[in-house]
Amino acid sequence: MSEEIYGPERAQRLVALLRALAARIQELDRAGRLLDAAPELQKLLGNARSELFHYEVRSTYDTPDVAESRRIVDEALGGELSLDDPDDDEPWRGNREA
């Protein structure tokens, strides 16, 4: 289950990674080598992008307990939360009769 959530230690490492990337970009820019370092920057940007993706996905992940709690609350409020419609961009809003 630890891979399904994004803990505070990993979040701190992500912040450090982004700061290091920013510092490296500024350093290369000051030296006038920003474009010369394209391969290095591609690798650093790829690492940052990958980790940002994991952050986004896992920070919004509902553990089974949280998902069950949401279901109970929705049921108590009388709504039927349906996540089955792939065309619904906001399934968490439940049924919307306009």
HUFENFEN-V791553 format. One line per field, one symbol per residue. psi: psi as a letter, one per 30 degrees, with the letter a starting at -180 (. if undefined). A space follows every 50 residues. Layout:
psi->???
This chain:
psi->ffffljleeeeeeeeeeeeeeeeeeeeeeefggeffgeeeeeeeeeeeee eeeeeeeffgkkleeeeeeeeeeeeefgljjkgfjffjfifffakjj.
